[in-house]
Every structure is written in structure tokens, then in C-alpha cells.
Amino acid sequence: MRVFYGLIITAVILMIGACALKAYKKEGALARVVFLYELGAFICGIIFLVYTYVPGTTITVLCKGLIMASFDWLLVLLMYYTQYYTGMFKGVMGVKVFMIAYSLFETVAFLINAWTRWIFDITDISGDQIIVQFAKGNVLGRLHYVFAYGIMLLLILSYLVMVKRMSRFYRFRYFAILILLFAAFLLDIMTTWSDSIYDMSMVAFGIMSVLIYYLTYSYVPNELIENTFSLIIRDMNSGIICFDNAGRCIYCNDILKNIYNIGTEYIDVERKYSEWLNERGSDRKDTMKTETDRA
């Protein structure tokens, strides 16, 4: 189980790294935010891998603190991504400044904790368990979860609003992020007070990171393609016919139907297209001539 879990985490980290490299090659403000988010998720994943599999109390305490700090920064970047992606949070500069300042403070505090143990300590590392003990009287550990969960709830509510507002062409983008964010939120709550190393919320956040890149740059709704295609060719004065990779006719406009007397069945057209492909082979061009019975 330990090895299998490690393979899953490693696979997710590699996918996030690939997304970061692709986002780096993009241009624009949104691309920069996506790159920083993917890079942050990649670094967080590596730290989590070290935390889980590299022995040693000091390194484990350090990595635990860095994971908690990285989580803060990922939420900051996710809010900026949401701003550029959906248009929300543009008028809440004060909130974003506070988030950045508090994340910076926590990062320094958790780095110091690796040697002072003033926030938490690791009391035992054995098998599939890492026991974290928070210091009595120190509220920074609790404040971290209040801060993180508060921001996550705010982001969940923002995506709920976007799902309700958006047209069905774009709704899937926001709904997919919403589902994974909510799942990661629940899994994180369930595993926060668990001593097991098998933190599935890290997997959920990793998948969400990959999905963010895919939905931002790769996913195009089929209905949007079909409607755009229809708008382009609807008023054209030329005959148009389209075939899929299997040689099936998937579209034929009225002009071409009138020219070649094509009814509702496309068997003859598909046969002629297949013959043309076989005749031309790899040396074929992009046009095909067909004789008509018209004078």
C-alpha cells in the first residue's frame, strides 16, 4: 500500500510538472497565474513526497510546516486564478493583501518551527503513521486551519455562483473545479486529525491542478464547436460536405445536396469519398472532383 500510494503521488506530481512547463510557454496574465499555481502545486507535491518517505524527525517537521505554508500560497494563487478566469475578486485587493501577508508570516513561522518546535512537533514516525503534536497554548496551528478553510469556503461559494450564472457551454469548466475543490476540502477535513500518511486530499488537489490547466487551455465544449461551425458555414454560397476519420458523412449543406441530388442517405457520397481516398493514397490533395448528371 505504501509503495502504491507513492506511485500515485509521483504520477500526479509528474503530470503537474508537465502542466507547469506548458503553462510557462503561454502568454498573458492568466498564463502567468496558471504557471505559478502549477509550479506551486509541483513544489508542494515534492515536499509531501519527502515528508512521507524520507526518515528523520527534523526533516519531517520541516516538510510538514512547508506543506502547511505551501497550502496557504496555493489558495492565494487559486484566488488570483479565479479572478482572471471568472472575473471575480477584482475589487477585494485588501483581502488579497491580507492573504499574502498572512501566508508570508506563516511561512516564516513554520520554517522557524523546524528547529524550535514552538508550533508543533513530530512525536513518532512508524510504519504508515506520522504523529503530529501541536504545542499547548500556541494558536498558530489552529489559525492556519481557520485561515485555509475560510478561504476554501469562499472559493467554493464563488464557483457555485459562477456555475449558476454561466451558460451551459462553459458551466462544465466551473462545475468540474467546484467538485474537485469541494472533494479536496472534505478529504482534508477528514485527514487533518489523522496520523496516517495516506492523505487523499493531496491527490485531489493534484488532480485539480492538472484539471485547471486542461480546462483553461485544452478543453473546448463540443456544443460550442458545433454552434461556431454552423455560424461560419450557414450563409456560405458554396457546397460543403464533411467526413469524419471513419469516412462517414457528418455534414452536408443544402447547396451541395441540390447540386448532386443528395437525399437523406449519404451512401453514394461516402462510397465516392472512399474511392477517392484509395485512389489518391498518401499523395492526395484537399479537393475532389465528381461528375454530375446536370447539363
Secondary structure, 3 states (H helix, E strand, C coil): CHHHHHHHHHHHHHHHHHHHHHHHCCCCHHHHHHHHHHHHHHHHHHHHHHHHHCCCHHHHHHHHHHHHHHHHHHHHHHHHHHHHHHCCCCCCHHHHHHHHHHHHHHHHHHHHHHHHCCCEEEEEEECCEEEEEECCCCCHHHHHHHHHHHHHHHHHHHHHHHHHHCCHHHHHHHHHHHHHHHHHHHHHHHHHCCCECCCHHHHHHHHHHHHHHHHHHHCCCHHHHHHHHHHHHCCCCCCCEEECCCCCEEEECHHHHHHHCCCCCCHHHHHHHHHHHHHHHHHCCCCCCCCCCCC
